[in-house]
Amino acid sequence: MAPSTLASATAIVYDLDGTLVRLDVDWNAVRENVTAALQSRGVETSGEDLWGLLSLGKETDNGALVESIIADHERTGAHNSTRLFLADAIPTSIPVGVCSLNCASAVHIALETHGLSERVSAMVGRDSLPEQKPHPEPLLSVIDELGADPAETVFIGDSKSDAETATRAGTKFVYVEALRRA
């Protein structure tokens, strides 16, 4: 099913981390750094995962601090990222974009590091728009910039959040693992 879905696409949008590249980020260390920074400002962080901490940072007027810590780790991880198999299969015959939960600067770094920038015509990162995946707006923004139709676009990702984003945006979705097996 995945190859035929891709064959009928007039545009493809990829998630970044876990799809085209693997950022070299210790997400537990990121969470610990964010937790320590928020706690030093008197913010209670019990039981929050990293994305909960990001929301908590925004709610407590510490959003810029939290975003800065996460983005620093992501940029470093982008420089040291590993190219994944799909990066070698990016089509040149149709428009291609990236819609990521990583910060935009890390996406740019990863694409540059692996020589993919010229093959990607549009990109949205976590900090590009007020909304983030699984809200459809980031994906729809990339599709719009590509000049594509959501119904004829395939979004390729590695998470349930990516699948939900595609559904909300009215695009087709393919899990990266389905392509690895194809």
Secondary structure, DSSP 8 states (H G I E B T S, - for coil): -HHHHHHT-SEEEE-SBTTTEE----HHHHHHHHHHHHHHTT---TT--HHHHHHHHHHTT-HHHHHHHHHHHHHHHHHT-EE-GGGGG--SSS-EEEE-SS-HHHHHHHHHHTT-GGG--EEE-TTTSS--TTSSHHHHHHHHHHT--GGGEEEEESSHHHHHHHHHHT-EEEEHHHHHH-
